[in-house]
């Protein structure tokens, strides 16, 4: 468990460094507007580096998964809130697309107001370039990009659905062979409930053969480990397609910065929430009662 | 789910132009031939799109387009040509070079914030034998996507047959004639989606119905169809998608949404013995949030496929037509939509390279559709979003 936790904590630290690095790169690039292509090339390197970190993290998880697949599905190193929004041990791959839509919409209404009220054609042209063909920011997502995002969205939704269905099967298999037969192996059906209770109390082995149950759980856990690896692959592939094939370098940095800020602040805040609920003002106050 | 675009209007002057390519006739023909298969709206580079397509397996086979006249994808633009004779739909013919009086358009259809894509858009230029009519349709499915997909695949054929029949009787049909033709078309389309042997569900990977047959009776689609002819625009609508004409700068709705709480619709439903129950909004029998649709046999006769038809004589003041699903109209008013399109079209297409105005116009339509879609996304539209913009202004070549 320790190496699992440290793998995640290491990732959070890397996210923090990477965020600082990305923000610095973005502001340098904004300053160096003269050498646009050079600045873009630099940003591409930064994006690639960031993606490599993500891929390395996925590789580490892939290496750890066979030891304990289920640990990734309700990780002790995450907060209760984080775990409740988890899909297959991580974020939903379609979350990247939702985030992109949110970012592309931010400030659009205000800019559109300028666009509509700008009488001068020069201004209109500049604004239309900014709103429709600007690869400089998410706001300027182009028709080609939107088409590609939608295509990727469809593909990712189908893959998510496929993996979700597989996970459902694994979860339902719990009530079937081999786990069920192992669990019931020594269980005697008795007519008297008192006798049953006595049997329960007498020995835990009357619930089943521990060795067989453990073996059945192990095989379930292995399937989950396989699913985790597949899900991580989908997450990485979706991020890579968006960041390198569809978005321009500035847009990619914008998306990465937002994704990291979102992850880090949710992690920090919800961890704090857990601490507060656990030992802090719990019990008496209204919030404590609600949760 | 998504094709980037496959836009080939029949005899079409197409939307874009690779900026670096010489505008020779041969080059253009080559481009048009390419477009028979795939096409990307806007003058942006093709390469990344092609590349990413290769990397991902494709599920939906909209790649080749046998009729060469559909716009089959998420993003598209183009224009329909003036093909005076029979329409042998050979894209890339010399006809491309001629002046056109047909419609120019741009469209976008995206899944947006929903997890299922149930919208479908159909663009069929010059779709009636011996007449100059362009077909535009937006279909917003519910329950599953297969009724909307059937409408996309078939509605123009059904409407085309009915128009041909209508014109056999009277070369210049009356408004009543148009109305009947559209009503017959919708009724036939409705029968088709409910009839047996329609099981082409396997062609549609979006179909979630388990057995992929058309027997699911809880599936339907809105349909707003515009037939744009040289003198008239005929709009037939059932459901809550909408067509809006911008005339002299003012939005003129050419359809009226069929919501169960629209007083006349409420009365019709109650007269038929149905009820409208408020359950997350007004719903027929507490189920469907629109009062007319193609399909939905389990809600018949309360939900009917009979369209409301408007026949509008075209005037000099007609600027453009917007067809969209409720993913747009739920968050953007008719006025706002018209403002956005007008601003995009203002001074266009003077923006295109080589002064080819029609190219600029198509691009402007695509821009307008894009901007409206992005606005709907920005305003938190939770539905699929399909927007189709048709430029109706006279072309001054």
Interface residues (C-beta under 8 A of the other chain):
Chain A: X94 X98 X101 X104 X105 X106 X108 X109 X112 X115 X116 X121 X124 X125 X128 X131 X132 X133 X141 X142 X143 X144 X146 X147 X148 X149 X150 X151 X152 X153 X154 X155 X157 X158 X241 X245 X246
Chain B: X1 X2 X3 X4 X5 X40 X41 X42 X44 X48 X49 X51 X52 X53 X55 X56 X57 X59 X73 X74 X75 X108 X109 X110 X111 X112 X113 X115 X116 X117 X205 X339 X340 X343 X344 X346 X347 X351 X366 X367 X369 X370 X371 X373 X374 X375 X377 X378 X379 X380
